[in-house]
Amino acid sequence: MGDLLIRNISDAMKRDIALRAEKNGNSLSDEAKNLLQKAMVSTPGTDAPARSALDGFREIFSPLTDDEREEFAKIMDDIEAERKKDFGRPLEGFD
């Protein structure tokens, strides 16, 4: 296992962790690990965006209603269907 050194912890914080450790029957190190684990579990998703940047821009610059989303999805499906029909065909007039 790896080690983690945390510098410049205030005396008050170290004392509070030590008191919690004593109360819970843990070493200072084990109590600090428990606190870190609890903090990581209680803040899910902070290390990864819940959605893409593109989704964020879409929401900001052009929020769509449900009807608009459905219309857009239909248009994109039609475009994709047309694209698939032409897949593999040689380009006309391309030398």
Salt bridges, closest charged atoms under 4 A:
ASP30 OD1 - LYS33 NZ 3.28
GLU31 OE2 - ARG20 NE 3.42
ASP55 OD1 - ARG58 NH1 3.54
GLU59 OE1 - ARG51 NH1 2.40
ASP66 OD1 - ARG69 NH1 3.12
ASP78 OD2 - LYS74 NZ 3.14
GLU80 OE2 - ARG83 NH2 2.63
GLU82 OE2 - LYS85 NZ 2.79
ASP86 OD1 - ARG89 NH1 3.29
